[in-house]
């Protein structure tokens, strides 16, 4: 078994890549998980493990077998790597995705060449334990199929990245692309057995892993847990420490040949692991000493600013945030004055004073502050917005002080609080004339505070915006409730299960039940004391069609009108409708009375027309009969017949006269002395005509009734209606 650099390098690479694989699967259900990256890590793990076992010269199988295992990963890596780069770039073009997926099919002929011995046909060690291998005729074809495709794909992705507008994507891919190029150079050396017998390929792959790990850690390309990142970081640190110890020991041996520590590779590896085990607690101890002892004594303001930064994470009130910042900056930095200014919620182009500590200005808290910066300060502000950072703008001792506004004194420090490439606020600081300007350490501390203040200001502005919107929503809700309860008709909001969700004041009064009992109960039970939905309910029809439904129904000797309105909701799972109920019993009776009155008026009009048409022939009949009666003697047998004709004609004339009186319309209602008995008898005769009065007995019980002042026509109408109702009853 051989343990030297040729086995240590693939061993470290194997541990590193397996860590990627394990902790990658642990993040399976989280964001930014890529199967292509997992496959890439698996292939490289197989590659490094095969290289380790091949160079180890163990008794487990043969070096040739492990070489073919190594080639499984080595030849498959380019395809998984290209697929991962496409996923990172978020390329959505279908041809590119199809080509990437179909490229995995090329692994099949490569594996055929590998296991049939057409890539490497002999692997072993010489008597001096020197590793060697011999390429087969198909080696060039295999490497060409794998890596010419990889180079072509990388070139295509490189130019595709250049065309993208996201500069961050280009920056994120620079280090991985460099790592891939280094790995390609290392793998290319496998074509030359004199160089390939050294683990240059796996060493280049390890460099690629380090660059890839740094890119993932810096740009958060993949969500790894803190434990996973710590293990990966420790593995890289152990490898770097082992290499460092190996170089140091060799340097000592160069100057002192008698120094014989034994196996250098094992010693360097052990020292590297020990270094990793002690460096973490040692680093934590040093950090604690520096943060808790040295810095508070030498730079007390840093402690103040650090504590302030921690407190700012819990502040969401804008004015409380401003007061906390100006108070702590004044105490920690010994400033003369500090003001905190924020952008307006409803007027984002204007800025308002949030907090003031000893600044001599006429502007009060809450009032607007107009800014007038110099050209140099404006340029710095534009740069801050472009880079989306909250920088520190300050003056040197030999420079004039900064002017921010005509309402503020000249200042020494201006901190723009940048949020989403826009200045959301400012912290303006002024020192006394005898105070030295801020040092480099103070500037660094202020930059930390500026970053945290920007985040806190964003939270405070968002909270303030939510508060204003909440107040507006509360006001709108109150208005809607007032309108809802102001509707005179009973209105209820009912869901698809006939459950009352809301009821206005009129509904509570109409059904005589408390609001608490109405809401949550079934409408058919609360409204009409039923055990099942009403047969006349059209609420479901309204929900299904979305069209207004109206109907009327008789319930318990009363007539109700119903209106059903579908309510459109953003949450389609909650189907509700509005039901408006009105008791229209009296309205129906009034409509029937109106119809009856209209019919009587029509009869009166008809009677007037008939009376006019019949009066003329009756007058002729009466006149002719009177002439004939005057010419006949009493003994004449026709004398009696003529008298009957006159009697009947007079009766008909009286009927027509009574109809004329009843149907007469008076434009002006005259009040006069009216005899009640005469008007009552007239109405009685008029009502009894045309009906079967044989079974009707009229009892008259008149006393000495005086005359009254009334309208005779209306009085006749009143008596006639009463008598007709009595006859019909």
TORMIPA-60896 format. One line per 10 residues: number of its first residue (from 0); for each residue x, y, z of C-alpha. Coordinates in steps of 0.02 Angstrom, whole numbers. Layout:
NUM> X,Y,Z; ...
//
This chain:
0> 0,0,0; 70,168,-53; 31,328,43; 107,481,-38; 52,638,-128; -28,534,-267; -149,458,-140; -170,605,-21; -230,722,-159; -371,608,-221
10> -415,563,-41; -440,745,6; -536,775,-155; -646,624,-119; -688,686,57; -726,859,-10; -838,801,-151; -929,672,-45; -967,814,78; -1045,910,-66
20> -1150,757,-111; -1210,717,65; -1256,892,116; -1329,924,-55; -1455,784,-30; -1495,854,142; -1554,1013,54; -1665,916,-66; -1828,1003,-20; -1754,1177,-7
30> -1732,1314,-135; -1591,1314,-261; -1568,1125,-265; -1500,1064,-432; -1498,881,-481; -1367,922,-612; -1248,984,-477; -1279,829,-372; -1241,720,-523; -1084,821,-557
40> -1025,795,-377; -1064,608,-386; -961,587,-545; -813,681,-472; -826,578,-312; -817,419,-416; -671,493,-511; -572,539,-353; -613,374,-266; -555,273,-416
50> -396,376,-426; -365,350,-240; -385,161,-248; -284,151,-409; -134,245,-336; -150,159,-166; -95,-9,-239; -199,-104,-113; -242,-287,-118; -425,-245,-154
60> -447,-288,-339; -323,-226,-469; -263,-53,-520; -339,-83,-693; -511,-110,-615; -497,50,-514; -437,143,-668; -598,97,-757; -699,153,-606; -603,317,-611
70> -641,339,-797; -828,321,-761; -824,484,-666; -687,568,-769; -775,543,-936; -950,584,-868; -905,744,-776; -916,862,-927; -1099,821,-963; -1159,847,-785
80> -1054,1005,-769; -1129,1080,-927; -1304,1040,-866; -1266,1125,-699; -1200,1282,-785; -1359,1290,-891; -1464,1278,-732; -1364,1415,-647; -1382,1529,-799; -1570,1490,-802
90> -1565,1469,-991; -1743,1437,-1049; -1711,1407,-1234; -1781,1237,-1278; -1645,1187,-1406; -1508,1210,-1274; -1602,1106,-1147; -1635,968,-1273; -1451,962,-1324; -1394,954,-1142
100> -1513,812,-1101; -1470,713,-1258; -1285,734,-1220; -1300,609,-1077; -1325,474,-1210; -1143,498,-1261; -1092,420,-1096; -1152,250,-1161; -1021,231,-1300; -888,303,-1183
110> -927,169,-1053; -921,38,-1189; -746,94,-1240; -696,99,-1057; -749,-76,-1004; -691,-159,-1166; -514,-95,-1136; -511,26,-1283; -457,176,-1176; -329,102,-1054
120> -272,-77,-1076; -138,-91,-941; -114,-12,-768; 9,-60,-632; 167,-26,-534; 348,-65,-576; 465,-155,-458; 515,15,-391; 330,51,-352; 319,179,-490
130> 144,196,-560; 118,176,-747; -24,149,-872; -38,117,-1059; -167,198,-1170; -267,96,-1294; -304,152,-1473; -477,217,-1423; -412,337,-1290; -399,487,-1406
140> -576,457,-1471; -646,441,-1295; -562,599,-1231; -614,692,-1389; -797,639,-1374; -803,698,-1195; -700,857,-1191; -720,929,-1364; -905,931,-1324; -867,1011,-1156
150> -760,1147,-1233; -891,1183,-1365; -1026,1194,-1233; -923,1307,-1120; -889,1425,-1265; -1073,1429,-1307; -1119,1465,-1125; -982,1596,-1111; -1053,1698,-1254; -1228,1666,-1192
160> -1180,1737,-1024; -1106,1892,-1106; -1274,1930,-1186; -1366,1924,-1021; -1401,2086,-933; -1368,2017,-759; -1192,2067,-716; -1198,1962,-558; -1216,1803,-662; -1057,1841,-757
170> -963,1873,-595; -1029,1714,-518; -967,1607,-662; -791,1676,-680; -712,1568,-545; -803,1406,-595; -752,1433,-776; -570,1458,-723; -582,1300,-620; -652,1203,-768
180> -511,1264,-879; -382,1209,-749; -468,1040,-737; -467,1022,-927; -280,1055,-932; -250,925,-797; -357,796,-885; -275,833,-1052; -108,778,-976; -180,602,-958
190> -150,581,-1143; 36,584,-1102; 74,435,-987; 241,508,-931; 146,653,-851; -20,567,-822; 54,442,-700; 53,585,-574; -118,636,-504; -115,801,-594
200> -292,775,-656; -366,749,-485; -261,893,-416; -335,1008,-548; -507,940,-506; -474,984,-323; -428,1162,-371; -591,1168,-467; -682,1107,-311; -603,1244,-205
210> -652,1379,-330; -826,1307,-345; -845,1298,-157; -791,1480,-140; -915,1534,-274; -1058,1439,-193; -1015,1509,-23; -994,1689,-82; -1142,1703,-200; -1260,1580,-111
220> -1287,1481,-270; -1344,1329,-171; -1424,1322,1; -1303,1223,109; -1324,1214,296; -1197,1295,412; -1134,1123,464; -1106,1071,283; -1012,1230,243; -908,1209,400
230> -857,1032,352; -812,1085,175; -713,1232,243; -622,1120,366; -577,995,230; -501,1130,120; -410,1202,270; -340,1030,316; -277,1005,139; -197,1177,133
240> -117,1152,304; -50,981,254; 31,1052,98; 105,1194,200; 179,1075,329; 247,965,191; 339,1112,112; 405,1173,282; 472,1000,329; 557,982,160
250> 634,1154,181; 702,1104,352; 774,943,279; 856,1043,142; 953,1148,268; 974,1005,394; 998,837,305; 1009,748,472; 827,790,510; 727,629,484
260> 544,644,536; 492,483,449; 350,474,323; 325,656,270; 154,630,191; 79,548,344; 156,675,460; 96,823,354; -80,751,346; -88,723,535
270> -24,898,569; -151,971,447; -296,882,535; -232,937,706; -221,1115,644; -404,1110,591; -455,1038,760; -370,1176,860; -389,1325,744; -578,1343,768
280> -579,1359,960; -420,1463,951; -500,1581,826; -656,1596,934; -549,1633,1088; -449,1767,998; -608,1844,930; -683,1849,1103; -528,1932,1177; -522,2060,1039
290> -709,2098,1044; -734,2094,1232; -570,2165,1300; -458,2252,1175; -584,2345,1067; -694,2410,1210; -541,2484,1296; -456,2560,1146; -611,2601,1042; -764,2615,1155
300> -869,2689,1016; -856,2526,919; -944,2437,1062; -1077,2571,1061; -1104,2556,874; -1101,2366,880; -1231,2362,1018; -1333,2490,924; -1328,2382,767; -1396,2236,866
310> -1538,2340,939; -1585,2410,769; -1637,2237,709; -1786,2241,829; -1846,2420,797; -1988,2444,673; -2052,2613,729; -1978,2753,622; -1966,2886,759; -1898,2763,886
320> -1767,2711,758; -1713,2890,729; -1703,2929,914; -1598,2774,948; -1475,2815,809; -1445,2999,851; -1433,2966,1039; -1304,2827,1023; -1201,2913,889; -1191,3070,993
330> -1134,2972,1146; -1019,2850,1057; -931,2966,933; -936,3123,1041; -1020,3222,903; -1082,3399,917; -1249,3360,834; -1334,3219,737; -1495,3218,634; -1589,3071,560
340> -1688,3106,401; -1804,2987,308; -1900,2985,146; -2085,3025,154; -2210,2882,144; -2341,2972,40; -2215,3090,-42; -2061,2984,-83; -1971,3128,-168; -1970,3231,-8
350> -1872,3203,151; -1927,3238,329; -1835,3261,492; -1861,3108,601; -1744,3140,749; -1630,3283,802; -1496,3285,935; -1428,3461,970; -1432,3519,789; -1462,3708,780
360> -1599,3714,649; -1770,3792,630; -1841,3633,556; -1944,3534,680; -1966,3347,688; -2090,3293,555; -2059,3443,442; -1986,3434,267; -1801,3468,237; -1750,3523,61
370> -1576,3463,11; -1448,3556,-95; -1290,3452,-116; -1133,3502,-206; -1087,3421,-371; -956,3312,-288; -1078,3248,-156; -1210,3217,-290; -1085,3112,-387; -1046,3010,-230
380> -1233,2985,-199; -1260,2925,-377; -1117,2803,-356; -1193,2738,-194; -1361,2713,-279; -1280,2626,-426; -1184,2506,-313; -1333,2492,-194; -1225,2523,-40; -1234,2644,106
390> -1063,2728,103; -985,2859,216; -960,3033,140; -842,3135,248; -714,3273,231; -528,3274,265; -449,3403,382; -392,3513,238; -561,3511,148; -712,3624,176
400> -858,3551,272; -1006,3476,183; -1164,3574,147; -1321,3469,139; -1460,3596,159; -1484,3782,188; -1580,3736,346; -1437,3633,420; -1264,3689,475; -1111,3627,383
410> -1080,3445,422; -930,3330,431; -1012,3164,387; -1159,3119,276; -1218,2939,275; -1344,2902,135; -1454,2754,180; -1479,2665,13; -1620,2542,-15; -1650,2461,-185
420> -1538,2589,-271; -1634,2734,-195; -1585,2847,-50; -1716,2814,85; -1638,2927,215; -1484,3016,282; -1383,3022,442; -1296,3191,451; -1161,3218,583; -1072,3375,639
430> -920,3384,755; -860,3528,859; -725,3641,789; -594,3566,903; -637,3383,869; -528,3286,750; -616,3212,602; -662,3028,600; -525,2900,592; -515,2748,480
440> -579,2635,620; -724,2752,653; -765,2753,469; -769,2563,464; -883,2560,616; -998,2688,534; -1006,2583,376; -1068,2436,478; -1195,2548,562; -1248,2621,393
450> -1283,2448,322; -1386,2399,473; -1475,2567,479; -1524,2548,296; -1602,2380,332; -1690,2446,488; -1750,2600,395; -1823,2490,258; -1915,2389,390; -1976,2547,478
460> -2037,2625,316; -2124,2464,268; -2204,2454,440; -2258,2636,428; -2332,2604,257; -2425,2454,324; -2488,2557,470; -2554,2693,355; -2634,2564,242; -2707,2479,395
470> -2783,2644,452; -2855,2670,277; -2924,2494,275; -3000,2521,448; -3080,2683,386; -3144,2597,229; -3209,2454,335; -3301,2575,449; -3376,2663,298; -3433,2499,223
480> -3508,2445,388; -3600,2610,402; -3669,2591,226; -3711,2409,257; -3804,2446,418; -3884,2601,343; -3982,2499,215; -4164,2499,269; -4202,2326,199; -4142,2168,287
490> -3978,2114,203; -3881,1955,244; -3718,1882,177; -3740,1694,159; -3618,1559,102; -3650,1408,-8; -3699,1304,144; -3839,1426,187; -3740,1489,338; -3764,1672,380
500> -3595,1760,378; -3653,1938,407; -3816,2030,439; -3856,2215,444; -3952,2306,579; -4115,2300,480; -4102,2109,470; -4073,2094,656; -4227,2202,689; -4332,2116,555
510> -4306,1939,620; -4303,1988,803; -4148,1888,847; -3981,1951,917; -3842,1974,793; -3735,1844,881; -3870,1711,855; -3901,1757,674; -3719,1746,619; -3664,1566,602
520> -3840,1495,595; -3933,1425,445; -4035,1557,355; -4190,1448,328; -4195,1406,514; -4169,1583,576; -4283,1666,448; -4431,1548,433; -4400,1412,565; -4377,1276,433
530> -4272,1117,441; -4215,1122,260; -4180,1255,128; -4332,1349,65; -4409,1289,-98; -4415,1467,-165; -4230,1504,-125; -4128,1547,-280; -3961,1577,-191; -3872,1430,-273
540> -3940,1479,-445; -3867,1651,-416; -3696,1577,-368; -3691,1461,-519; -3747,1589,-648; -3678,1747,-569; -3840,1835,-620; -3961,1929,-506; -4109,1820,-456; -4277,1888,-395
550> -4438,1806,-338; -4586,1822,-219; -4662,1696,-100; -4808,1681,22; -4748,1630,195; -4866,1622,344; -5000,1738,271; -4869,1864,220; -4790,1903,53; -4601,1924,42
560> -4491,1979,-102; -4314,1906,-117; -4161,1968,-212; -4003,1862,-228; -3837,1941,-280; -3678,1839,-311; -3521,1906,-226; -3359,1890,-324; -3217,1841,-206; -3029,1828,-237
570> -3035,1664,-143; -3146,1561,-258; -3165,1426,-126; -3277,1543,-24; -3437,1563,-126; -3558,1685,-45; -3713,1780,-99; -3812,1927,-32; -3996,1901,7; -4111,2053,22
580> -4282,2021,99; -4434,2136,101; -4607,2112,176; -4721,2170,35; -4888,2112,110; -4958,2289,130; -4889,2337,-38; -4980,2190,-118; -5144,2239,-32; -5124,2418,-91
590> -5092,2357,-268; -5250,2250,-264; -5351,2397,-196; -5280,2507,-331; -5332,2381,-464; -5505,2373,-390; -5517,2562,-388; -5461,2571,-567; -5593,2444,-615; -5729,2545,-528
600> -5668,2701,-615; -5680,2608,-779; -5856,2553,-737; -5902,2733,-697; -5835,2792,-863; -5931,2653,-951; -6089,2696,-855; -6076,2879,-904; -6062,2829,-1086; -6208,2708,-1074
610> -6317,2838,-986; -6282,2964,-1122; -6324,2839,-1259; -6484,2777,-1175; -6557,2944,-1119; -6603,2997,-1297; -6703,2839,-1348; -6784,2835,-1176; -6840,3015,-1196; -6917,2969,-1365
620> -7004,2817,-1292; -7075,2918,-1145; -7133,3059,-1259; -7216,2940,-1382; -7300,2842,-1242; -7367,3001,-1162; -7441,3056,-1331; -7519,2886,-1357; -7588,2885,-1179; -7669,3058,-1203
630> -7760,2997,-1360; -7828,2837,-1282; -7976,2822,-1171; -7961,2735,-1005; -8077,2599,-1064; -7962,2559,-1207; -7874,2392,-1176; -7708,2471,-1231; -7717,2609,-1101; -7644,2496,-966
640> -7502,2439,-1079; -7454,2619,-1116; -7449,2657,-930; -7334,2506,-902; -7219,2572,-1040; -7210,2741,-954; -7178,2658,-785; -7038,2548,-850; -6961,2692,-947; -6961,2800,-790
650> -6877,2660,-693; -6744,2644,-828; -6722,2832,-828; -6697,2830,-639; -6564,2695,-655; -6473,2793,-789; -6483,2950,-684; -6410,2860,-533; -6267,2792,-640; -6234,2965,-705
660> -6227,3036,-530; -6107,2897,-474; -5992,2914,-621; -5989,3103,-619; -5810,3171,-592; -5793,3330,-498; -5644,3438,-532; -5678,3538,-373; -5745,3447,-224; -5889,3548,-152
670> -5931,3533,32; -6119,3551,63; -6259,3498,179; -6297,3316,140; -6442,3207,202; -6364,3042,256; -6522,2937,234; -6550,2995,56; -6369,2962,6; -6370,2793,93
680> -6532,2739,8; -6464,2794,-160; -6304,2692,-135; -6405,2542,-77; -6517,2544,-231; -6364,2561,-343; -6275,2414,-259; -6426,2300,-264; -6456,2322,-448; -6384,2183,-553
690> -6366,2060,-409; -6476,1922,-346; -6555,2007,-196; -6683,1873,-157; -6574,1797,-22; -6521,1967,43; -6616,2049,184; -6590,2232,216; -6635,2298,387; -6654,2486,403
700> -6636,2564,573; -6631,2749,540; -6648,2874,680; -6667,3059,667; -6503,3093,580; -6452,3272,552; -6377,3338,393; -6188,3346,386; -6062,3445,287; -5977,3329,161
710> -5945,3297,-21; -6097,3200,-82; -6001,3105,-219; -5866,3043,-99; -5996,2995,30; -6091,2895,-101; -5928,2807,-150; -5892,2765,31; -6065,2691,62; -6061,2598,-104
720> -5892,2516,-65; -5953,2461,106; -6113,2387,37; -6024,2299,-108; -5897,2223,14; -6040,2164,124; -6129,2085,-24; -5971,1997,-82; -5932,1935,93
//
